[in-house]
């Protein structure tokens, strides 16, 4: 079969008809983890596949089809963040946010000073550990988890993150600080405080 | 003296490269005397390492496998793709 001669759109390895079946659910899960909203995640998948369809002549075999599609999805998710930022958000997150504040007493001292964390050990414990960490990410107020995901997981620059979230740099630093504080507290109580196996005294 | 709450904020800002020299010096001073904040700083870099490890960003994401597009949604997306596909092929 000749490959080099016939490189019109029909012959490119990507078959749009198969995308939904092959990647639909994975794309959806990825989007949902970030948007925390069913309808928005569904829309992101649809927009992603439509955009991919129209850009399929740009696809180069340098990256896998899957990586390519997820790259497009990431942009669609950022677009959605931008739209969300424009809406005034009544914050049901305030309560959770207040909890994070309680890491310190009135004079600004740690209520429970941080201790030593051992890195997760064997394989079994390993998978439990990641599940716990994801759970803690999900438990953060939406505005905070969106910020820390963009910066630490998706490796987006501060400028891009500010644009996507519609906030100032200072506001971003505050959110990241609170996200880290919240995440630390959650990991502490759901992992390190939970079992004597994991404590430093072992 | 700087409080632990202020120090925690600075340590987070520092991870973004957003702390000036003066503040960094005051932070260092606080850290010399505060083991809780020393540990917090270590924990922050552990958190960063874990989040950046890629374990949370596998393609399938960490949402359960059981989480799938609903049939009606799948059909809606399928149909819109079909329309677009035909449109682009005819043009």
Interface residues (C-beta under 8 A of the other chain):
Chain A: X16 X17 X19 X20 X24 X25 X26 X28 X29 X30 X32 X33 X42 X45 X46 X49 X50 X53 X54 X66 X67 X70 X103 X104 X107 X108 X109 X110 X113 X114 X115 X116 X117 X119 X130 X131 X133 X134 X137 X148 X151 X152 X153 X154 X155 X158 X169 X172 X173 X176 X177 X180 X181 X183 X184 X187
Chain B: X3 X4 X5 X6 X8 X9 X12 X13 X15 X16 X18 X35 X36 X37 X39 X40 X42 X43 X44 X46 X47 X48 X50 X51 X52 X55 X56 X57 X59 X60 X61 X62 X63 X67 X68 X69 X73 X74 X76 X77 X78 X80 X81 X84 X85 X88
